Each structure stands twice: as structure tokens, then as C-alpha cells.
């Protein structure tokens, strides 16, 4: 169904009016933004916007275009309309047949061609004017032009006149009078604080503020200077008086000084300048642990909330994340800058931001670690303050471990990389005994056997000092009681190397096929003629590594280690501990015996000057005396007060007040803390004390029992030190002398 011509004209009229309203908004928006840059006050900006829209609307009259004006505009700009769009405004009853045909024709042409023409507007001109206003305001704000206009509507304080006094008090001339004084403080634009005008010369402002001093005299004077921190700065003469401008950077003091036309100098009092530092942003993180670990199959996401506060506004907040891959010298680091999920509104003093970090999206693999911290910047110019939070860690656990499988035909070296000391073995054995009830029988036996193996390795290590690391096992079998089932097996292999089961011995694999050497002839050993004249270090009995006493102690220690290993192999670590302690004691004695002790060198005092020696002059010597009274903290104050209060209640037979109940409750708390060590001893007293705090009728006997229990709960007072006076007589002194003589 084809749209009627009247509706087409109405729609075109609405487009025309909308374009006019947009043009009015562009004209009014430019001055409003300029006002905001000048005064940094959104209220002023909104007022300017509303006033501008109202004023421009009156002149442009966007409601003025009607259907007749729309019809005339279309006839002038659309040839296919044939100046017949006016027929669309008339009803069909008033039209002839020819007019109806023309109306239908125009309607059909407008449906196809109406979009080719646009309503008359000046949007480009409005946008240009608005851009010029915004650019001007930006320049004024950026380069602090006309900063004295920013929010200078504060009421002025009562004037406090600067008092000048002549530098030379002898000269008496008529002193020029001060007519006006004014201090203007323009805070930095980023603070959003209005400028301040005051007659007080004490300065307390934010760092970077611009200060304007203005003073005016009733007569003409020669010069005016401002003195600050031993520096003198001349003030400039203008129509409004003498002025000076300065940027506030450091705290200090200043004063004014002027010279009149007669050359007499006058100076004012000192005034203070206090700089308020712009604080760095404060960062607080909630719902986040310092260290977080994930398994490979977990949902590896870190979610936390951050609150950032600043005294004048936050400019930027972001996350610095570092991902480390690899380990050792092949470690690699990748640093990224992450944004928060919430939008950071620049200029706000309080921000609450949230973030969800997905470790999978950061291409992290098992074993990789993530270090991240939050950094915030404020609005301070030219260099913003920066704050950063503590560093948080996240790691994906690497559950893959290397396990070596060895076939039955392959040898394996089971010797550890390090040897446990005897002291460490004792600690591990005691821990195993303590955890016996928590471990299963299989785990307990496994750990006991592992400790036995470690004891064996330590014993073999000490055997090397004796020169019998391969023969010590056979020698100890004669002195050690072994179980029957293991004894025969040990005798068969007593001559074997104890490390043979744990090493590769390819040199002796074919030993059984070799021709044996004739070590014996006719059942007798061959005799070495040089045996009596040589030291055989391979024989442990003739080794000279240690003296005889050290060798015997080391032999005893090895015997104790052997017995300790035995009971660890038998899964009885309780019986192994005494042998381990004795072995440790012997090893310590061997170590101490090898130490060398020297006499301590005495103190060598400095030489005394002979000219001052024995003179008796002590004028330069001063005594030092310190007097201090130390008060011990009162122990159980509420219990002490309760004992006294109970005595009053028992004697006077008065009722218990609410204050008494509060005191009894505090005494109960103190007694409960003491009763933790011995609960049964004070349980009854606590129960009775609780009854007293309740609204019950309490007999005097119960009060007496409670008082007695509290009294015994108090610790005994330690007597203060004092000098005892003993009464003696001459008879007692003579008796004591006689006893000393005959003693």
C-alpha cells in the first residue's frame, strides 16, 4: 500500500525541525564547554547550556516550518513535483478528476524521490563554531590562561593587616600606611579546588599551587621586596599595587620589606609557607591470596576486587603481569599490561575495580608462574604520583615427574647424591616413631628400611677412614648377634664387597673362568720375608691414619652404627635409637679430639700519661646517676577488685548492683584465661561466679566460697628486697666466736 502524500510532508517537516534543534544544541554546547574549562564547575556549564539553548531557540524558532513551507521548499528543489505538492494538502473531495490524477502522480514521485533532498540546515557551521569554543577552552585550561577566573566566588575573610616596623628604630618619620593586602591561592587544575582569596598571609596549599601577593600603600614608596629563605625578590608595581607571583614547591618562611622615598626601610613579621604533598593513590586488594596454585585440570582463573582511592582523583589503573617459563638458565619472561574488566573513570577519588585473569588465555603451561601487581597513577602534573601493590603469585603445578624404570638385566647405581649425618638420622628416626600410628604398616616398614640403608651408607663412609670399607662387614659379624635366618646368609657372603649389589663391576665378571693363582702350597701360606719391615696400610689393624685411641673410638662408633642399622632393618626403630645416640657421641668425641685449643690473649690497655698519673685531679670526672621508678603491671586487676567487693557485700549484707555484675563478669574472664592450664581446679569457682552475675538470690556462704576461690587463684606476691635487722647481744657474739674457734 502506497503511503499518502500528506504523511510524506509531515515526516519531512519533522526532519526539518530535528535538524534545527540539533543546530541549536551545537551552538549552545560550545560556550558551555568553554565555561567548564574556565571555571571547572559543571553547574556553571549546565546553566550556560540551558541559557544558550533558550536564547538561540527564540531567534531560530525551530517550530516555525509548517506544511505549506515544506510544500513550497519541495516544489523549489524537486522538479518531478511539478509545483503540485500543494494538492497533497487538500482533501480528495475538493479535487477534480484531473487534480486527483495529478495528486496520485506527485505522491508516487515523492515516495521515490523524497530522500534525494535534505531539509535546510547549517550543521557544519554549528559544528565548526562548537569546535572553536572547545579548542579555545582547551588552550586556556592546558596553559593556565585566565586561571584567576576559576571559582573565585568565595567570600573574602576579614582583613588582617600586615604590621610594618622600621628597621632603624631611632629614625622617627611618618610611616606609609598599608591600604590593602591580598593573597590569592590558585590550586593546580587537576585538584578541582577553587581558588582562594584571603588577607591572611599564612600560606598552606597543595604543592604546585600558584600564589599571588598584592599589597597597596596610601603613598608612593621607593621599592617593595619579598624576603624568603635569605633571598630577596622585588615586587612589581602595577595599577593595583605591588604584586608578586610564585609557584609553591617547598615550605619555609617569608616577610615583606619596603623602603619609602626618604630611604627608611620597614619590615614585616615572618609568615609561614606550608606545602601539602599530594599523596599517592592507595591500593587495597580483597579476595586474593598472596600465592595461588592450580592443578592442570582445574579452572585456572583468578578473580579479585581492587579499591583505589586518591585525595584528588585517579588517572589510570592497570595490572603489570609477568609470565615465567622454563627454569635455570633457560628461563624466559614475558611481561604484559592488563586492563581491568571495569571501566576506569578518570578523575574519580574512589574506584572499585574487578578483574578475572584466565591463565589459559595467557598461554601458560604446567610449571609456568605468573607474577602480577597493580599500579595506579593520580592526576598530578607534570609527573603523576605512582603507587603499586604487593606482588601476587600464581603457578600451574607440574605434576609430571621423571620415573626411571630398570630392567632385571641392567645394573643401577642406588648410591645417593649426599650422605645423611648421624644427627639427621636420629631426627628422622624420632619422627618415624612419632608418626607410627598415622602410617600404614607397609609405609612404616618401607621408611624404616630406607633409614637402615642411609645408616649403612654413613657407616661405609666412615669405614673409608679405617681402610676397611670392603672388609668391615665381615669383621663385625663376629661381634653382632644376627637373626638365624640371616646369619647363615651373611657368612656365605662375608667376604664380598657390601657395595657390589649397587655398582657395575665389569672387571670381575669373568673371574670364575680365570686360572686361580697358587697362593697356598702344601696347605701353607707363602711367607713374605719383608713383612716384618714394612707398614701395610691395606691392613686395617696396621693402618696409621689415626692414633690407637681414635681408632678404637671410631671402631666403636662403627659397631654402634652396625647395630643401629640392624634394628632399623628389623622395623624396630625404638631399639635403634640408643645405638644411634652412642654413635653420635663417639663421633663428636673424635671431632673434638682433633681440635687445637689456644690460650686467650689478654686485654692490652692503652698507655697512661705519666704527667697526669697519681696527680689526684678529678675535676674533669663527672658522676653519672640515674634514678628511675619501675612499676610492675598489675596482674588480674578485676579479681583483686572482686575479692574486696565480696568482702564488703558479706560484711554489709548489701544487694548486688549492675556495676558489681559487670565487675564479676570481668573477673570471670580473667579466671577463665587462667583456668585454661588447670580447668578442674577453678571450675567450681567459675560456676559460682557465673551464678552471682545472674539475677538469683545468693547466700553469704556462696559469696564466701567464691571469695576464697578467687583468693587462691591470685599468684603469691613476691616480697620486696629489704635489709633485715638482727638483734644481737654480747653473749651471742661470744658464743659465735667460740664456735668458730673450735670448728
Secondary structure as GFF3:
##gff-version 3
##sequence-region A 1 743
A	DSSP	alpha_helix	5	39	.	.	.	ID=ss1
A	DSSP	alpha_helix	42	60	.	.	.	ID=ss2
A	DSSP	alpha_helix	67	77	.	.	.	ID=ss3
A	DSSP	three_ten_helix	79	81	.	.	.	ID=ss4
A	DSSP	three_ten_helix	85	89	.	.	.	ID=ss5
A	DSSP	three_ten_helix	92	94	.	.	.	ID=ss6
A	DSSP	alpha_helix	97	113	.	.	.	ID=ss7
A	DSSP	three_ten_helix	114	116	.	.	.	ID=ss8
A	DSSP	alpha_helix	123	142	.	.	.	ID=ss9
A	DSSP	three_ten_helix	147	149	.	.	.	ID=ss10
A	DSSP	beta_strand	164	166	.	.	.	ID=ss11
A	DSSP	beta_strand	178	186	.	.	.	ID=ss12
A	DSSP	three_ten_helix	189	191	.	.	.	ID=ss13
A	DSSP	beta_strand	196	198	.	.	.	ID=ss14
A	DSSP	beta_strand	203	206	.	.	.	ID=ss15
A	DSSP	beta_strand	210	217	.	.	.	ID=ss16
A	DSSP	beta_strand	223	228	.	.	.	ID=ss17
A	DSSP	beta_strand	231	234	.	.	.	ID=ss18
A	DSSP	beta_strand	236	238	.	.	.	ID=ss19
A	DSSP	beta_strand	241	247	.	.	.	ID=ss20
A	DSSP	beta_strand	252	259	.	.	.	ID=ss21
A	DSSP	beta_strand	265	268	.	.	.	ID=ss22
A	DSSP	beta_strand	271	276	.	.	.	ID=ss23
A	DSSP	beta_strand	282	286	.	.	.	ID=ss24
A	DSSP	beta_strand	291	294	.	.	.	ID=ss25
A	DSSP	beta_strand	301	309	.	.	.	ID=ss26
A	DSSP	beta_strand	314	325	.	.	.	ID=ss27
A	DSSP	three_ten_helix	328	330	.	.	.	ID=ss28
A	DSSP	beta_strand	332	338	.	.	.	ID=ss29
A	DSSP	beta_strand	350	358	.	.	.	ID=ss30
A	DSSP	beta_strand	369	378	.	.	.	ID=ss31
A	DSSP	beta_strand	386	388	.	.	.	ID=ss32
A	DSSP	beta_strand	392	396	.	.	.	ID=ss33
A	DSSP	alpha_helix	422	434	.	.	.	ID=ss34
A	DSSP	alpha_helix	441	463	.	.	.	ID=ss35
A	DSSP	alpha_helix	472	477	.	.	.	ID=ss36
A	DSSP	alpha_helix	484	492	.	.	.	ID=ss37
A	DSSP	three_ten_helix	500	502	.	.	.	ID=ss38
A	DSSP	three_ten_helix	506	508	.	.	.	ID=ss39
A	DSSP	three_ten_helix	511	513	.	.	.	ID=ss40
A	DSSP	beta_strand	520	521	.	.	.	ID=ss41
A	DSSP	beta_strand	524	525	.	.	.	ID=ss42
A	DSSP	three_ten_helix	531	533	.	.	.	ID=ss43
A	DSSP	alpha_helix	548	569	.	.	.	ID=ss44
A	DSSP	alpha_helix	573	593	.	.	.	ID=ss45
A	DSSP	alpha_helix	637	652	.	.	.	ID=ss46
A	DSSP	alpha_helix	658	675	.	.	.	ID=ss47
A	DSSP	alpha_helix	679	693	.	.	.	ID=ss48
A	DSSP	alpha_helix	700	713	.	.	.	ID=ss49
A	DSSP	alpha_helix	730	741	.	.	.	ID=ss50
###
